[in-house]
Amino acid sequence: MSLPADLCEATLQRILARHPDLKPVETALAELRSPMSPAPVGSVRIFGGTAVAKLVYVGLVVPMIHLDSHMIFAFTPEDSAVPHFTLDSVYGGSYHAFHLDLIPRADLAAHLPYLDAAFRPLTETFDAASATEGLSPAAIGPRQRAIMSPWMLVNRATEEAFASIGGYVNAYADHWSDLVEHGLPAAAALNLAGVDLAARDAAVRGNIFSRDVDPVWAQVSRLLGDETTDAIRAELVANG
């Protein structure tokens, strides 16, 4: 196992332990293949549940191109205001990188009680992680940042710094699990009255996993082909 694989697997197991109703779902994407290698180059694991509607893990490991990438997206139901959770952990040959965030389910600027309940508790962890020696901002533009949260951590990291971020990941994952288990405070939930959560979620997820928004999908297509790449994107866009 590598540092990125270890971090992602530990986080996956942490989530499954907190939400034991999540059960594996069969998928045709369980083994990912590429013309670059006679052996499988990755896998997709899918879990389905109730309070956490769907969890998707995607791993791609291709030593010949120095790729070691592992991603988790944990999605709450379409009509829930609880954010989604995401972690990417990557080794690219000369650097490590990670992306950690809770994805808002409503406009934060217009719903301050929601912001305070769902995101403000992450501030201390966000500040500590941002000040960690060996972390530097990753190359992500304002367009992509605009569809995530202001508490998003997206950094390149030295090996030593990457090895130290597990506590930050656990803090985000545990806060998210608390929201899933206990729900939002009444004031925050009331503040979202009138928001079409399902419609907004469909639009946001379509944008997050859009080929137009995120150039990583072009790279995945070169490795796996368009059909398999689009099948992975489809699993991330909808809870079905």
C-alpha positions as CSV (number, residue, x, y, z in Angstrom):
1,M,0.0,0.0,0.0
2,S,1.1,3.6,-0.7
3,L,0.5,6.7,1.4
4,P,-2.4,7.8,-0.8
5,A,-4.0,4.3,-0.8
6,D,-3.5,4.0,3.0
7,L,-5.1,7.4,3.6
8,C,-8.1,6.7,1.4
9,E,-8.7,3.2,2.7
10,A,-8.4,4.3,6.3
11,T,-11.0,7.1,5.6
12,L,-13.3,4.6,3.8
13,Q,-13.2,2.2,6.7
14,R,-13.8,5.1,9.2
15,I,-16.9,6.1,7.3
16,L,-18.2,2.5,7.0
17,A,-17.7,2.0,10.7
18,R,-19.8,5.1,11.5
19,H,-22.5,4.1,9.0
20,P,-22.8,0.3,9.1
21,D,-25.9,0.3,6.9
22,L,-23.7,1.0,3.9
23,K,-23.4,-2.2,2.0
24,P,-21.4,-3.1,-1.2
25,V,-23.3,-2.8,-4.5
26,E,-22.2,-4.8,-7.5
27,T,-20.8,-2.8,-10.4
28,A,-19.4,-3.6,-13.8
29,L,-16.7,-1.1,-13.0
30,A,-15.1,-3.3,-10.3
31,E,-12.1,-3.9,-12.5
32,L,-10.7,-1.0,-14.6
33,R,-8.6,-1.9,-17.6
34,S,-6.5,0.2,-20.0
35,P,-4.6,-0.4,-23.3
36,M,-1.5,0.7,-21.3
37,S,-1.3,-2.4,-19.2
38,P,-2.3,-6.1,-19.5
39,A,-3.2,-6.0,-15.8
40,P,-6.1,-4.0,-14.3
41,V,-5.2,-0.4,-13.6
42,G,-7.8,0.3,-11.0
43,S,-11.2,-0.4,-9.5
44,V,-14.5,1.1,-8.5
45,R,-16.3,0.2,-5.2
46,I,-19.8,1.3,-4.5
47,F,-21.8,1.2,-1.3
48,G,-25.5,2.0,-0.8
49,G,-27.3,3.0,2.3
50,T,-29.9,5.2,3.8
51,A,-28.6,8.3,5.7
52,V,-25.6,8.0,3.4
53,A,-27.3,7.2,0.1
54,K,-24.2,6.2,-1.8
55,L,-20.4,6.0,-1.4
56,V,-18.1,5.7,-4.4
57,Y,-14.4,4.8,-4.3
58,V,-12.3,5.1,-7.4
59,G,-8.7,3.9,-7.5
60,L,-6.2,4.2,-10.4
61,V,-2.7,2.8,-10.0
62,V,-0.4,2.8,-13.1
63,P,3.3,2.8,-12.1
64,M,4.5,3.2,-15.7
65,I,3.0,6.7,-15.7
66,H,3.6,7.4,-12.0
67,L,-0.1,7.5,-11.2
68,D,-1.4,6.5,-7.8
69,S,-4.8,8.1,-7.3
70,H,-7.6,7.2,-4.8
71,M,-10.9,9.1,-4.4
72,I,-13.9,8.8,-2.1
73,F,-17.2,10.6,-2.6
74,A,-19.9,10.0,0.0
75,F,-23.3,11.3,-1.0
76,T,-26.3,12.1,1.3
77,P,-29.8,11.7,-0.2
78,E,-31.0,14.1,-2.9
79,D,-33.4,15.9,-0.5
80,S,-31.0,16.1,2.4
81,A,-29.3,19.4,3.4
82,V,-26.3,17.5,4.9
83,P,-23.2,18.2,2.7
84,H,-21.5,15.5,0.7
85,F,-18.0,14.3,1.7
86,T,-15.0,14.0,-0.6
87,L,-11.4,13.0,-0.3
88,D,-8.8,12.6,-3.1
89,S,-5.3,11.4,-2.3
90,V,-2.7,11.2,-5.1
91,Y,0.9,10.5,-5.8
92,G,2.0,11.8,-9.2
93,G,5.6,10.7,-9.4
94,S,7.3,13.9,-8.0
95,Y,4.7,15.1,-5.5
96,H,1.8,14.1,-3.3
97,A,-1.5,15.9,-3.4
98,F,-4.9,15.8,-1.7
99,H,-8.4,17.4,-1.9
100,L,-10.7,17.3,1.1
101,D,-14.0,19.0,1.4
102,L,-17.7,19.0,2.3
103,I,-19.8,20.0,-0.7
104,P,-22.6,22.5,0.3
105,R,-26.2,21.7,-0.5
106,A,-27.3,25.3,-0.4
107,D,-25.9,28.8,-1.2
108,L,-23.8,29.6,1.9
109,A,-23.8,33.3,1.4
110,A,-27.6,33.4,1.6
111,H,-28.0,30.8,4.4
112,L,-25.8,31.9,7.3
113,P,-27.3,29.5,9.9
114,Y,-26.7,26.6,7.5
115,L,-23.1,27.8,7.0
116,D,-22.5,28.1,10.7
117,A,-23.8,24.6,11.5
118,A,-22.4,22.7,8.6
119,F,-19.1,24.4,7.9
120,R,-18.0,26.8,10.6
121,P,-16.9,24.0,13.0
122,L,-14.3,23.0,10.4
123,T,-12.5,26.4,10.6
124,E,-9.9,25.4,13.3
125,T,-8.9,22.3,11.3
126,F,-8.9,24.3,8.0
127,D,-6.6,26.9,9.5
128,A,-4.2,24.3,11.0
129,A,-4.0,22.3,7.8
130,S,-3.4,25.5,5.8
131,A,-0.5,26.4,8.0
132,T,1.2,23.0,7.8
133,E,4.7,23.1,6.5
134,G,5.2,21.3,3.3
135,L,1.7,22.0,1.9
136,S,1.3,24.3,-1.1
137,P,-1.7,25.4,-3.1
138,A,-2.7,23.0,-5.9
139,A,-3.4,24.2,-9.4
140,I,-7.1,24.7,-9.3
141,G,-8.9,27.7,-10.8
142,P,-11.6,29.9,-9.4
143,R,-14.3,28.2,-11.5
144,Q,-13.7,24.9,-9.8
145,R,-13.4,26.5,-6.4
146,A,-16.7,28.3,-6.9
147,I,-18.7,25.0,-6.9
148,M,-17.0,23.6,-3.8
149,S,-16.8,25.1,-0.3
150,P,-14.6,27.8,1.1
151,W,-13.3,25.2,3.6
152,M,-11.9,23.1,0.7
153,L,-8.4,21.9,1.3
154,V,-6.6,21.3,-2.0
155,N,-2.9,21.1,-1.8
156,R,0.3,19.5,-3.1
157,A,2.4,18.1,-0.3
158,T,5.9,16.8,0.4
159,E,5.9,13.2,1.5
160,E,6.4,14.2,5.1
161,A,3.5,16.7,5.0
162,F,1.2,14.2,3.3
163,A,2.0,11.6,6.0
164,S,0.8,14.1,8.6
165,I,-2.7,15.0,7.3
166,G,-4.6,12.0,8.6
167,G,-5.8,14.0,11.6
168,Y,-7.3,16.7,9.4
169,V,-9.0,14.2,7.2
170,N,-10.4,12.4,10.3
171,A,-11.7,15.8,11.6
172,Y,-13.6,16.5,8.4
173,A,-14.9,13.0,8.1
174,D,-16.1,12.9,11.8
175,H,-17.8,16.3,11.6
176,W,-19.6,15.1,8.5
177,S,-20.6,11.8,10.1
178,D,-22.0,13.8,13.1
179,L,-24.1,15.8,10.7
180,V,-25.3,12.6,9.0
181,E,-26.2,11.0,12.3
182,H,-27.7,13.9,14.1
183,G,-29.0,16.2,11.3
184,L,-28.8,20.0,11.2
185,P,-29.9,22.2,14.1
186,A,-33.5,23.3,13.8
187,A,-32.5,26.9,13.0
188,A,-30.3,25.8,10.1
189,A,-32.9,23.4,8.7
190,L,-35.6,26.2,8.9
191,N,-33.3,28.6,7.2
192,L,-33.4,26.3,4.1
193,A,-37.1,26.2,3.8
194,G,-38.0,26.8,0.2
195,V,-34.7,25.5,-1.2
196,D,-35.2,22.8,-3.8
197,L,-32.4,20.6,-2.5
198,A,-32.8,17.8,-5.0
199,A,-32.8,20.1,-8.1
200,R,-29.8,22.0,-6.7
201,D,-27.9,18.8,-6.0
202,A,-28.5,17.5,-9.5
203,A,-27.1,20.7,-11.0
204,V,-24.1,20.9,-8.7
205,R,-23.1,17.3,-9.2
206,G,-23.5,17.7,-12.9
207,N,-21.1,20.6,-12.8
208,I,-18.5,19.0,-10.4
209,F,-18.2,15.9,-12.6
210,S,-18.4,17.8,-15.9
211,R,-15.7,17.2,-18.5
212,D,-15.9,21.0,-19.2
213,V,-15.3,22.0,-15.6
214,D,-12.7,19.4,-14.5
215,P,-9.8,18.6,-16.9
216,V,-9.0,15.4,-15.0
217,W,-11.7,13.6,-16.9
218,A,-9.7,14.1,-20.2
219,Q,-6.8,12.4,-18.5
220,V,-8.9,9.5,-17.3
221,S,-10.3,9.1,-20.8
222,R,-6.8,8.7,-22.2
223,L,-6.2,6.0,-19.7
224,L,-9.6,4.1,-19.7
225,G,-11.4,5.3,-22.8
226,D,-14.5,7.5,-23.0
227,E,-17.1,4.9,-22.4
228,T,-15.6,3.7,-19.1
229,T,-14.8,7.2,-18.0
230,D,-18.4,8.3,-18.6
231,A,-19.7,5.3,-16.7
232,I,-17.7,6.4,-13.7
233,R,-18.9,9.9,-14.0
234,A,-22.5,8.6,-14.2
235,E,-22.0,6.8,-10.9
236,L,-20.9,10.1,-9.3
237,V,-23.6,12.3,-10.7
238,A,-26.6,10.3,-9.4
239,N,-27.4,8.2,-6.3
240,G,-29.2,5.6,-8.3
